Amino acid sequence: MQIWPAIDLLGGKCVRLQQGDYNRETIFADDPVTMAMKWRDAGTEYLHLVDLDGAKNGSQVNQDCIRRCVQETGLVCQVGGGVRDEATIVRLLELGLARVIVGTRALREPQWFAEMANKYPQKLVLGIDARDGKVATDGWLETSSTTALQLAQQIASLSDESPAMIYTDIARDGMLTGPNFKQLAEMQQATSIPVIASGGVATIDDIVQLKAMNTFGCIVGRALYEGHVVLEDVLRCAM
């Protein structure tokens, strides 16, 4: 199972939000690259980056941080947040990112996402953020009427070139209450796209259970930053 330590970028700093609330922010590092190096030295191959400024208002204020994380660590990096047109996809891929995550526009224009996925094969990850089973957009500030399962199935029917789907239960994100295993299982059964779990991981037991479910990957954030789990242990359990 792939393990993706998370670095959330806001105003050039490494932060964590609780339940996607921009007013519930904790700063963990003034220089995100320092944190990226820490996770690399602990043994990860992967790094999950979220541009919170981009997700909220489409700005690119964290682009230099993203570039440095990619170039200075040599890790397989993916980034999401505010990716809503082809120009942004190209710009991010040119920074050396392995994969780019698309959420809001994939919901609004599934056909466009499928076309982009086919044009940039195995480069575009589908990001599905769910609140009460419905897809949330625009940095989690809005909630649509489309269910997460509906969107995943629709995308899977349109393209087989998306390497993975990141499924985030917003209610669990940053809360250390454990993943929503029930919804994850439903998502894995509903679509052929490999699922990366995001939101709520708090203990090594959570990692063990995700692996037992044959989950493709897992993003770990606050649990690492607050010392509830140690990355070396997480990586060992995921092997």
Secondary structure, DSSP 4 states (H G I P E B T S, - for coil): -EEEEEEEEETTEEEEEETTEEEEEEEEES-HHHHHHHHHHTT-SEEEEEEHHHHHH---TTHHHHHHHHHHH--EEEEESS--SHHHHHHHHHTT-SEEEE-HHHHH-HHHHHHHHHHSTTTEEEEEEEETTEEEETTTTEEEEEEHHHHHHHHHHH-S----EEEEETTTTTT-S---HHHHHHHHHH-SSPEEEES---SHHHHHHHHHTT-SEEEE-HHHHTTSS-HHHHHHHH-
